[in-house]
Amino acid sequence: MKTIRILALHLAYGGVEKAICSMANLFVQRYPVEIISVYDMPNSPAYPLDEHVKVRYLLKDRPNQKEWHAALRGLRPISFLRESIRAVKVLVGKKLAVRRTIRSIHDGILITTRHEDNLVLSLLGDPKVWKIAQVHEDHCFDLRYLDGFRHGYSGLDVVVMLTPGLAEEVRQWIPAGAKTRVVSVPNFLEHFPEPFPLEEKEKRIVAVGRLSWEKGFDRLLDCFALTREKHPDWSLHIVGDGPEQEKLEHKIAELGLEGAAVLTGRLSPAGVEEEMKRASLYAMTSLSEGFPFVLLEALSCGLPCLAYDVRVGPAAVIRPGLDGILVPDGDREAYAARLMELMEDDARRLEMAREAQLHAREYSREKVAGIWETVLEP
């Protein structure tokens, strides 16, 4: 039986990492599965893995962005030099480890999950290996991606995109006559909450994600601030950690949102689910998304979802008017107005919450498994 190997950067918290663990749990029902993770991050794997899934780590050292930034901010030249040298060693070690690993595999199925690794798989992958590449983010017509699609993906057997629209775009860039097939396979949910009373949700908005600039949590705080005069009894909980935490803490203070807007820090998957079950609305203000796993989780917890209509991502999940609302990207006043509409209409929120839970079932493991079957076999 073919072994499926999935190459991951790491298995800590994150949407891509959750998708990788979910895939492994799905595939191991029929195939031997091994996850090859470049880095062994603390508390990894962060998401449940079937006991039959093997995990192998390639490097002992880990990325040192926090240490590097701390040395830079602290104006410590010796520490900065030391951390800079270490950062280069980690980066070079990662690239060499990925190339060695791909070259060493001569049978079965190999799935890469990052654009840079997809290029290596296409170039160095053994012809006897069934080579599948995933792109988890929106390429957004970045020249780096387009050049890769044009010139670097022809050695792949299958390219997996998260939405039909993204798949169609990538097909236009793959050279005519290339053997590479481009397909769309969405993320899926392995777990659905046990039934709970939707009528007992609190006046709370929740958002979940890494505290990094592309998630746009500063934009969310601006929008939430506009609702405070009319709705001082509502709160906002932002779940996650990351490099923007200090900046967001300052912004909360500047906007006078202390006590109303809360940065909870990173929570376990069970903790995230509990936050979602208690909240009444889910808010997303990302600058860019692929296929947001977190929106599926929010729907499953009965949360109407409000999101900026960025190029892809939210529109692939949210059904406007049924289980959420899409707002023109960057229109802060419109976003706040839509938030307040939902805050003020208990009956509409409850109806949308029920629709959200029904819609989430479309992304069950069973429904997506059939799509993967057509991808895993030549």
Salt bridges, closest charged atoms under 4 A:
GLU17 OE2 - HIS10 NE2 3.61
GLU34 OE1 - ARG5 NE 3.77
GLU34 OE2 - ARG56 NE 2.97
ASP50 OD1 - HIS52 ND1 2.96
ASP61 OD1 - ARG86 NH2 3.04
GLU83 OE1 - ARG86 NH1 3.64
ASP107 OD1 - ARG5 NH1 3.29
GLU116 OE2 - LYS94 NZ 2.86
GLU116 OE1 - ARG114 NH2 3.24
ASP126 OD2 - HIS106 ND1 2.79
ASP126 OD2 - LYS128 NZ 3.23
ASP138 OD1 - ARG311 NH2 2.53
ASP147 OD1 - HIS151 NE2 3.58
ASP157 OD2 - LYS131 NZ 3.84
ASP157 OD1 - LYS179 NZ 3.30
GLU168 OE1 - ARG171 NH1 2.93
GLU169 OE1 - HIS139 NE2 2.80
GLU169 OE2 - ARG311 NH1 2.80
GLU190 OE2 - ARG365 NH2 2.74
GLU199 OE2 - ARG354 NH2 3.28
GLU202 OE1 - ARG204 NH2 2.96
GLU202 OE2 - ARG278 NE 3.13
ASP222 OD1 - LYS251 NZ 3.10
ASP233 OD2 - LYS203 NZ 2.78
GLU244 OE1 - LYS247 NZ 3.51
GLU246 OE2 - HIS250 NE2 3.75
GLU273 OE1 - HIS191 NE2 2.65
GLU275 OE1 - ARG204 NH1 3.10
GLU275 OE1 - HIS237 ND1 3.13
GLU289 OE2 - LYS215 NZ 3.06
GLU297 OE2 - LYS18 NZ 2.06
ASP323 OD2 - ARG319 NE 2.83
ASP323 OD2 - HIS359 ND1 2.79
ASP329 OD1 - ARG219 NH2 3.03
GLU333 OE2 - ARG332 NH2 3.59
GLU341 OE2 - ARG338 NH2 2.64
GLU341 OE1 - ARG348 NH1 3.91
GLU344 OE2 - HIS231 NE2 2.72
ASP346 OD1 - ARG349 NH2 2.96
GLU355 OE1 - ARG319 NH2 3.14
GLU362 OE2 - LYS367 NZ 3.23
GLU373 OE2 - ARG30 NH1 3.57
GLU377 OE1 - LYS2 NZ 3.54
